[in-house]
Amino acid sequence: MSWLRNAVHRAVEASGGHSSLLTRTVITSLDTVVHHAGQAVAGGARLINDRIGSRSYKSVKVTAKRLEDAALSIRGEERVQLLRRWLVALKETQRAVAAAKEPQHAADPDQALPVLDLYMDYESGAELMNFIHVFLYSQALECVVLSTILEVPTQEEVSLLSEIFGMCLSGGKDVHNAIISSIQELAKLFSSYHDEVLAKREELLQFAQCAISGLKINADIARLDDAIMQLQQQIDGMDSLRATSTSRRSKASQTVAEGFKTAINEVRLCSRLEELVLMKKSIHHGDSFEAHFDKVGKLKVLSESLANSSAKAERRIMENRLQKEESLIFRVTKTNEVSGTEKELVAEITGLEEKKDQLESELKKVNTKLKAAVMKLKKTREERDQFDEASNQIVLHLKAKEDELSRSIASCKVESSTVSAWISFLEDTWKLQCLYDELKEKQTNDELDRCGICFAKLIKHHMSARVVLHLSTVTFL
């Protein structure tokens, strides 16, 4: 600002030595331009307070906390009613703000306006906010998105969310429809994602919340845009009136007084405009590039780990199946062997019993052989029963392992598909955020260029005025 102060100082001195008092006044006024510009917002707040009368305002933080709690706790039909109330409140606030900016109200400031609820942050003492600003300041929109992911939204809720996105998110209708489609897909995947293997449900929901925050319109930027637009309109109006003011410079005393007042007003407006543009440029919201890269990288690592776990589980299933087949083959072979042995022993016993009836003289010998054969048969059958029981236990154990591994594979696949969808969602929202950041940066640079042009025009205008006044003074002398 020193170059502007020096330029105006030289222009005032060019009008003559008798204007030393005016010179000191201009320099002192230029030193206080920044202070006056900083008081512009406070004056606007006092003007609003005078118009709406003395009353107490709702707390910004309390209202934001109430909105967030309602978004997280309400489900079913109550959530539909909540979205309806939010949409009605947003539309009514938007209409009230638009009515205050209409030309009819500018021509007649005393005209009655729709009732507009205002909110104040009593801790920081910042500017008054309307419901739209409080809604954007809070995390209510992110919370209701998390609620729709946890519980699949109905068609009516999708329609209400689409209208709310149109008022609260950056981008057009196509972008909002794409975001809603992604949310519906995430909700369907989340409904079947119950068993956590590596990725945590809460962490995935937190990533989605941050992605929505990156696309949400910033309340501070929205208020700065309104103030910048109003200041730009005033500056454009001064440019159009500057040509008509040239014809009135023939009266020296009137030109000096009016020129000084006009210069101070123009400097104040341009300084305030530059201050607001720089404030807008300094505001950043959403994830940074590093945070987004870390989140996507973490999810990719989890996805690869889940894929590897699924492959290992499938290999174990194949190994268990081979072991089960070998066990079954061995069981059949052993059963056949025992059956053959059993048949041979039965035939031998039958023969010995026949010999017992025929040869009583050899009864004792035959009885001994009979007892030995019976004991051998019993032992063989017990061994077969024990083998059958052990084999059944092995088969049941392998079957239980196979079922457990199958469930693990299913959980891994569900979680892998969920993580992949999250990666796509985060990548898409990050691209959108980067696009809107570039657009904001371009818009801010254009506004700074316009500020520079405005300052150049202002200097040129006042320098020309002082040269003409000096020439007229010299001619008069």
C-alpha positions as CSV (number, residue, x, y, z in Angstrom):
1,M,0.0,0.0,0.0
2,S,3.0,2.4,0.3
3,W,3.2,3.0,-3.5
4,L,-0.5,4.0,-3.5
5,R,0.0,6.3,-0.5
6,N,3.1,8.0,-2.2
7,A,1.1,8.4,-5.5
8,V,-1.8,10.2,-3.8
9,H,0.6,12.3,-1.8
10,R,2.3,13.6,-4.9
11,A,-1.0,14.2,-6.6
12,V,-2.2,16.3,-3.6
13,E,1.0,18.3,-3.5
14,A,0.7,19.1,-7.2
15,S,-2.4,21.2,-6.4
16,G,-0.3,23.9,-4.6
17,G,1.4,24.8,-1.4
18,H,-1.8,26.2,0.1
19,S,-3.2,22.7,0.4
20,S,-0.8,21.5,3.1
21,L,-3.6,20.9,5.5
22,L,-5.4,18.8,2.9
23,T,-2.1,16.9,2.2
24,R,-1.8,16.0,5.9
25,T,-5.4,15.0,6.0
26,V,-5.0,12.7,3.0
27,I,-1.9,11.0,4.4
28,T,-3.5,10.5,7.8
29,S,-6.6,9.1,6.1
30,L,-4.6,6.7,4.0
31,D,-2.8,5.4,7.1
32,T,-6.2,4.5,8.6
33,V,-7.6,2.8,5.4
34,V,-6.9,-0.7,6.6
35,H,-8.5,0.0,10.0
36,H,-11.7,1.4,8.3
37,A,-11.8,-1.5,5.9
38,G,-11.6,-3.9,8.8
39,Q,-14.6,-2.2,10.5
40,A,-16.8,-2.6,7.4
41,V,-18.1,-6.1,8.4
42,A,-18.8,-4.9,12.0
43,G,-20.7,-2.0,10.7
44,G,-22.8,-4.4,8.5
45,A,-23.5,-6.6,11.5
46,R,-24.7,-3.5,13.5
47,L,-26.9,-2.5,10.6
48,I,-28.5,-5.9,10.5
49,N,-29.0,-5.7,14.3
50,D,-30.7,-2.3,13.9
51,R,-33.1,-3.7,11.3
52,I,-34.2,-6.9,13.1
53,G,-34.4,-5.3,16.5
54,S,-32.9,-6.3,19.8
55,R,-33.1,-10.1,20.4
56,S,-31.0,-13.0,21.4
57,Y,-29.4,-15.2,18.7
58,K,-29.1,-19.0,18.6
59,S,-25.7,-20.4,19.3
60,V,-23.7,-21.6,16.3
61,K,-21.9,-24.5,18.1
62,V,-25.1,-25.7,19.9
63,T,-27.1,-25.7,16.7
64,A,-24.3,-27.5,14.8
65,K,-24.0,-30.1,17.5
66,R,-27.8,-30.7,17.4
67,L,-27.7,-31.2,13.7
68,E,-24.8,-33.7,13.8
69,D,-26.4,-35.7,16.6
70,A,-29.7,-35.9,14.8
71,A,-28.0,-37.0,11.5
72,L,-26.2,-39.9,13.3
73,S,-29.0,-41.1,15.6
74,I,-32.1,-41.0,13.4
75,R,-33.1,-43.9,11.1
76,G,-36.0,-45.0,8.9
77,E,-38.9,-42.7,8.5
78,E,-37.6,-40.2,11.0
79,R,-34.5,-39.7,8.8
80,V,-36.8,-38.9,5.8
81,Q,-38.6,-36.3,7.9
82,L,-35.3,-34.8,9.1
83,L,-34.1,-34.4,5.5
84,R,-37.4,-32.7,4.6
85,R,-37.0,-30.2,7.4
86,W,-33.4,-29.5,6.5
87,L,-34.3,-28.9,2.8
88,V,-37.2,-26.6,3.7
89,A,-35.0,-24.6,6.1
90,L,-32.2,-24.3,3.4
91,K,-34.7,-23.2,0.7
92,E,-36.4,-20.6,3.0
93,T,-33.0,-19.2,4.0
94,Q,-31.9,-19.0,0.4
95,R,-35.1,-17.2,-0.6
96,A,-34.7,-14.8,2.3
97,V,-31.1,-14.0,1.4
98,A,-32.1,-13.6,-2.3
99,A,-34.9,-11.2,-1.4
100,A,-32.5,-9.0,0.6
101,K,-30.3,-8.7,-2.5
102,E,-33.2,-7.8,-4.9
103,P,-33.1,-4.3,-6.5
104,Q,-36.6,-3.5,-5.0
105,H,-35.1,-3.9,-1.5
106,A,-32.0,-1.8,-2.5
107,A,-34.3,1.0,-3.6
108,D,-36.5,0.7,-0.5
109,P,-34.5,-0.5,2.5
110,D,-37.5,-0.2,4.8
111,Q,-39.4,-2.8,2.9
112,A,-40.4,-5.8,5.0
113,L,-38.2,-8.9,4.4
114,P,-38.9,-12.6,5.2
115,V,-38.0,-13.6,8.8
116,L,-34.4,-14.9,8.8
117,D,-33.0,-16.9,11.8
118,L,-29.5,-15.7,12.6
119,Y,-26.9,-17.5,14.7
120,M,-23.8,-16.2,16.6
121,D,-20.7,-17.8,17.9
122,Y,-20.6,-16.3,21.3
123,E,-17.1,-17.5,22.1
124,S,-15.3,-15.9,19.0
125,G,-17.8,-13.0,18.5
126,A,-17.7,-13.5,14.7
127,E,-20.2,-12.3,12.1
128,L,-23.8,-13.4,12.3
129,M,-24.6,-16.6,10.3
130,N,-27.8,-17.8,8.7
131,F,-28.9,-21.4,8.6
132,I,-27.1,-22.2,5.4
133,H,-23.8,-21.0,6.9
134,V,-24.4,-23.0,10.1
135,F,-25.3,-26.1,8.2
136,L,-22.1,-25.8,6.1
137,Y,-20.1,-25.1,9.3
138,S,-21.3,-28.2,11.0
139,Q,-20.6,-31.9,10.1
140,A,-24.4,-32.6,9.6
141,L,-24.1,-33.4,5.9
142,E,-21.1,-35.7,6.4
143,C,-23.0,-37.4,9.3
144,V,-26.1,-38.0,7.2
145,V,-24.0,-39.5,4.4
146,L,-22.5,-41.9,6.9
147,S,-26.0,-42.7,8.1
148,T,-27.0,-43.6,4.5
149,I,-24.0,-45.8,4.1
150,L,-24.8,-47.7,7.2
151,E,-28.5,-48.0,6.2
152,V,-29.3,-48.1,2.4
153,P,-31.3,-44.9,1.5
154,T,-34.8,-45.1,0.0
155,Q,-35.7,-43.5,-3.3
156,E,-37.3,-40.5,-1.4
157,E,-34.1,-40.0,0.6
158,V,-32.1,-40.1,-2.5
159,S,-34.2,-37.4,-4.1
160,L,-34.0,-35.2,-0.9
161,L,-30.2,-35.7,-0.7
162,S,-29.8,-34.7,-4.4
163,E,-31.5,-31.4,-3.7
164,I,-29.5,-30.8,-0.5
165,F,-26.2,-31.6,-2.4
166,G,-27.2,-29.1,-5.0
167,M,-27.2,-26.4,-2.3
168,C,-24.2,-27.6,-0.2
169,L,-21.7,-29.4,-2.6
170,S,-19.5,-28.0,-5.3
171,G,-20.2,-29.1,-8.9
172,G,-23.3,-29.6,-11.0
173,K,-26.2,-32.0,-11.0
174,D,-24.2,-34.7,-12.9
175,V,-21.5,-34.7,-10.2
176,H,-24.1,-34.9,-7.4
177,N,-25.8,-37.8,-9.1
178,A,-22.5,-39.6,-9.4
179,I,-21.8,-39.0,-5.7
180,I,-25.2,-40.4,-4.7
181,S,-24.7,-43.4,-6.9
182,S,-21.3,-44.0,-5.3
183,I,-22.9,-43.7,-1.8
184,Q,-25.7,-46.2,-2.8
185,E,-23.0,-48.7,-4.0
186,L,-21.0,-48.2,-0.8
187,A,-24.2,-48.8,1.3
188,K,-24.9,-52.1,-0.5
189,L,-21.4,-53.3,0.0
190,F,-21.4,-52.2,3.6
191,S,-24.6,-54.1,4.3
192,S,-22.8,-57.4,3.6
193,Y,-19.5,-56.4,5.3
194,H,-19.8,-57.6,8.8
195,D,-16.6,-59.7,9.6
196,E,-13.6,-57.4,9.8
197,V,-10.3,-59.0,8.6
198,L,-7.9,-56.1,8.1
199,A,-9.8,-53.0,7.2
200,K,-11.9,-51.4,10.0
201,R,-15.5,-50.2,9.3
202,E,-15.0,-47.0,11.4
203,E,-11.9,-46.1,9.4
204,L,-13.6,-46.6,6.1
205,L,-16.5,-44.4,7.3
206,Q,-14.0,-41.7,8.4
207,F,-12.4,-41.7,4.9
208,A,-15.8,-41.2,3.3
209,Q,-16.6,-38.4,5.7
210,C,-13.4,-36.6,4.8
211,A,-14.1,-37.1,1.1
212,I,-17.5,-35.4,1.4
213,S,-16.0,-32.6,3.5
214,G,-13.5,-31.9,0.6
215,L,-16.4,-31.4,-1.8
216,K,-18.6,-29.4,0.5
217,I,-19.0,-25.7,-0.1
218,N,-17.0,-23.8,2.5
219,A,-19.2,-21.4,4.6
220,D,-16.4,-18.8,5.0
221,I,-15.8,-18.8,1.2
222,A,-19.5,-18.5,0.5
223,R,-19.7,-15.4,2.7
224,L,-16.5,-14.0,1.2
225,D,-17.9,-14.5,-2.3
226,D,-21.1,-12.5,-1.4
227,A,-19.0,-9.7,0.1
228,I,-16.6,-9.7,-2.9
229,M,-19.5,-9.5,-5.3
230,Q,-21.1,-6.6,-3.5
231,L,-17.8,-4.7,-3.4
232,Q,-17.1,-5.4,-7.1
233,Q,-20.5,-4.0,-8.0
234,Q,-19.8,-0.9,-6.0
235,I,-16.4,-0.5,-7.8
236,D,-18.0,-1.0,-11.2
237,G,-20.6,1.6,-10.3
238,M,-17.8,4.1,-9.4
239,D,-16.2,3.4,-12.8
240,S,-19.4,4.3,-14.6
241,L,-19.9,7.4,-12.5
242,R,-16.3,8.6,-13.0
243,A,-16.9,9.8,-16.5
244,T,-19.8,12.0,-15.5
245,S,-17.8,13.5,-12.6
246,T,-15.2,15.0,-15.1
247,S,-17.5,17.8,-16.2
248,R,-17.8,19.2,-12.6
249,R,-14.1,19.8,-12.0
250,S,-14.3,23.4,-13.1
251,K,-14.9,24.5,-9.6
252,A,-11.6,24.2,-7.7
253,S,-12.8,24.2,-4.1
254,Q,-15.7,21.8,-4.8
255,T,-13.5,19.5,-6.8
256,V,-10.8,19.2,-4.0
257,A,-13.4,18.4,-1.3
258,E,-15.4,16.0,-3.4
259,G,-12.3,14.4,-4.9
260,F,-10.8,13.8,-1.5
261,K,-14.0,12.2,-0.3
262,T,-14.3,10.1,-3.4
263,A,-10.7,9.0,-3.3
264,I,-11.0,7.9,0.3
265,N,-14.1,5.9,-0.4
266,E,-12.5,4.2,-3.5
267,V,-9.3,3.4,-1.6
268,R,-11.4,1.8,1.2
269,L,-13.4,-0.3,-1.2
270,C,-10.3,-1.5,-3.2
271,S,-8.4,-2.2,0.0
272,R,-11.3,-4.2,1.4
273,L,-11.8,-6.1,-1.9
274,E,-8.1,-7.0,-1.9
275,E,-8.3,-8.1,1.8
276,L,-11.3,-10.3,1.1
277,V,-9.7,-11.9,-2.0
278,L,-6.5,-12.7,-0.1
279,M,-8.6,-14.2,2.8
280,K,-10.5,-16.4,0.3
281,K,-7.2,-17.5,-1.3
282,S,-5.8,-18.5,2.2
283,I,-8.8,-20.8,3.0
284,H,-8.3,-24.5,2.3
285,H,-10.6,-27.3,3.2
286,G,-10.7,-31.1,2.7
287,D,-7.8,-33.5,2.6
288,S,-4.4,-32.4,1.5
289,F,-2.6,-34.3,-1.3
290,E,-0.4,-36.1,1.3
291,A,-3.4,-37.2,3.4
292,H,-5.3,-38.4,0.3
293,F,-2.2,-40.3,-0.9
294,D,-1.7,-41.9,2.5
295,K,-5.3,-43.1,2.7
296,V,-5.4,-44.5,-0.8
297,G,-2.0,-46.2,-0.3
298,K,-3.2,-47.7,2.9
299,L,-6.4,-49.1,1.3
300,K,-4.4,-50.5,-1.6
301,V,-2.0,-52.3,0.8
302,L,-5.1,-53.7,2.6
303,S,-6.6,-54.8,-0.7
304,E,-3.4,-56.6,-1.7
305,S,-3.1,-58.3,1.7
306,L,-6.7,-59.5,1.5
307,A,-6.1,-60.9,-2.0
308,N,-3.0,-62.8,-0.7
309,S,-4.9,-64.1,2.3
310,S,-7.7,-65.4,0.0
311,A,-5.1,-67.1,-2.2
312,K,-3.4,-68.8,0.8
313,A,-6.8,-70.0,2.1
314,E,-7.7,-71.5,-1.3
315,R,-4.4,-73.3,-1.4
316,R,-5.0,-74.7,2.1
317,I,-8.5,-75.9,1.0
318,M,-6.9,-77.7,-1.9
319,E,-4.4,-79.4,0.4
320,N,-7.1,-80.4,2.8
321,R,-9.2,-81.9,0.0
322,L,-6.2,-84.0,-1.2
323,Q,-5.7,-85.2,2.4
324,K,-9.3,-86.1,2.7
325,E,-9.3,-88.0,-0.6
326,E,-6.2,-89.9,0.5
327,S,-7.8,-90.7,3.9
328,L,-11.0,-92.0,2.2
329,I,-9.0,-94.2,-0.2
330,F,-7.0,-95.6,2.7
331,R,-10.2,-96.2,4.6
332,V,-11.8,-98.2,1.7
333,T,-8.7,-100.2,1.3
334,K,-8.5,-101.1,5.0
335,T,-12.2,-101.9,5.1
336,N,-11.8,-104.3,2.2
337,E,-8.9,-106.0,3.9
338,V,-10.8,-106.4,7.2
339,S,-13.9,-107.7,5.4
340,G,-11.8,-110.3,3.6
341,T,-10.1,-111.4,6.9
342,E,-13.5,-111.5,8.5
343,K,-14.9,-113.8,5.8
344,E,-12.0,-116.1,6.1
345,L,-12.4,-116.4,9.9
346,V,-16.1,-117.0,9.6
347,A,-15.4,-119.9,7.2
348,E,-12.7,-121.3,9.4
349,I,-15.1,-121.2,12.5
350,T,-17.8,-122.9,10.5
351,G,-15.4,-125.7,9.6
352,L,-14.1,-126.1,13.1
353,E,-17.7,-126.4,14.4
354,E,-18.5,-129.1,12.0
355,K,-15.3,-131.0,13.0
356,K,-16.4,-130.6,16.6
357,D,-19.5,-132.6,16.0
358,Q,-17.7,-135.2,13.9
359,L,-14.6,-135.6,16.1
360,E,-15.4,-135.7,19.8
361,S,-12.0,-137.3,20.4
362,E,-10.4,-134.1,19.3
363,L,-12.9,-131.9,21.0
364,K,-10.5,-130.3,23.4
365,K,-8.1,-129.4,20.6
366,V,-10.9,-128.1,18.5
367,N,-12.3,-126.0,21.3
368,T,-8.9,-124.4,21.9
369,K,-8.6,-123.5,18.3
370,L,-12.2,-122.2,18.4
371,K,-11.5,-120.0,21.3
372,A,-8.4,-118.6,19.7
373,A,-10.2,-117.9,16.4
374,V,-13.1,-116.2,18.3
375,M,-10.7,-114.0,20.2
376,K,-8.9,-113.1,17.0
377,L,-12.2,-112.2,15.3
378,K,-13.2,-110.0,18.2
379,K,-9.9,-108.2,18.3
380,T,-10.1,-107.7,14.5
381,R,-13.6,-106.2,14.7
382,E,-12.5,-103.9,17.6
383,E,-9.6,-102.7,15.5
384,R,-11.9,-102.1,12.6
385,D,-14.4,-100.1,14.8
386,Q,-11.6,-98.1,16.3
387,F,-10.2,-97.3,12.9
388,D,-13.6,-96.3,11.6
389,E,-14.1,-94.0,14.5
390,A,-10.7,-92.4,14.1
391,S,-11.3,-92.0,10.4
392,N,-14.6,-90.4,10.9
393,Q,-13.1,-87.9,13.3
394,I,-10.4,-87.0,10.8
395,V,-13.0,-86.5,8.1
396,L,-15.1,-84.3,10.3
397,H,-12.1,-82.2,11.4
398,L,-11.0,-81.7,7.8
399,K,-14.6,-80.7,6.9
400,A,-14.8,-78.2,9.7
401,K,-11.5,-76.6,8.6
402,E,-12.7,-76.4,5.0
403,D,-15.9,-74.6,6.2
404,E,-13.9,-72.2,8.3
405,L,-11.6,-71.4,5.4
406,S,-14.5,-71.0,3.0
407,R,-16.1,-68.4,5.4
408,S,-12.7,-66.6,5.6
409,I,-12.5,-66.5,1.8
410,A,-16.0,-65.1,1.6
411,S,-15.2,-62.4,4.2
412,C,-12.0,-61.5,2.4
413,K,-13.7,-61.2,-1.0
414,V,-16.5,-59.0,0.5
415,E,-14.0,-56.8,2.3
416,S,-11.7,-56.6,-0.8
417,S,-14.6,-55.5,-3.0
418,T,-15.6,-52.9,-0.3
419,V,-12.1,-51.6,-0.1
420,S,-11.8,-51.4,-3.9
421,A,-15.0,-49.4,-4.1
422,W,-13.7,-47.1,-1.3
423,I,-10.5,-46.6,-3.4
424,S,-12.6,-45.6,-6.4
425,F,-14.8,-43.3,-4.4
426,L,-11.8,-41.6,-2.7
427,E,-10.0,-41.2,-6.1
428,D,-13.1,-39.7,-7.8
429,T,-13.8,-37.3,-4.9
430,W,-10.1,-36.3,-4.9
431,K,-10.2,-35.5,-8.6
432,L,-13.3,-33.4,-8.1
433,Q,-11.7,-31.6,-5.1
434,C,-8.5,-30.9,-7.1
435,L,-10.6,-29.6,-10.0
436,Y,-12.5,-27.2,-7.8
437,D,-9.4,-26.1,-6.0
438,E,-7.9,-25.2,-9.5
439,L,-11.1,-23.3,-10.4
440,K,-11.0,-21.5,-7.1
441,E,-7.3,-20.6,-7.6
442,K,-8.0,-19.3,-11.2
443,Q,-11.0,-17.3,-9.9
444,T,-8.9,-15.8,-7.1
445,N,-6.1,-14.8,-9.5
446,D,-8.6,-13.2,-11.8
447,E,-10.0,-11.2,-8.9
448,L,-6.5,-10.1,-7.8
449,D,-5.9,-9.0,-11.4
450,R,-9.1,-7.0,-11.3
451,C,-8.0,-5.4,-8.1
452,G,-4.7,-4.3,-9.6
453,I,-6.5,-2.9,-12.6
454,C,-8.9,-1.1,-10.3
455,F,-5.9,0.5,-8.3
456,A,-4.3,1.5,-11.6
457,K,-7.5,3.2,-12.8
458,L,-7.8,4.9,-9.5
459,I,-4.3,6.3,-9.6
460,K,-4.7,7.4,-13.2
461,H,-8.0,9.1,-12.4
462,H,-6.7,11.1,-9.4
463,M,-3.4,12.0,-11.1
464,S,-5.3,13.3,-14.1
465,A,-7.6,15.3,-11.8
466,R,-4.7,16.9,-9.9
467,V,-2.8,17.8,-13.1
468,V,-5.9,19.5,-14.6
469,L,-6.4,21.3,-11.2
470,H,-2.7,22.4,-11.2
471,L,-2.9,23.7,-14.7
472,S,-6.1,25.6,-14.0
473,T,-4.4,27.1,-10.9
474,V,-1.3,28.2,-12.8
475,T,-3.5,29.7,-15.6
476,F,-5.5,31.6,-13.0
477,L,-2.3,32.9,-11.4
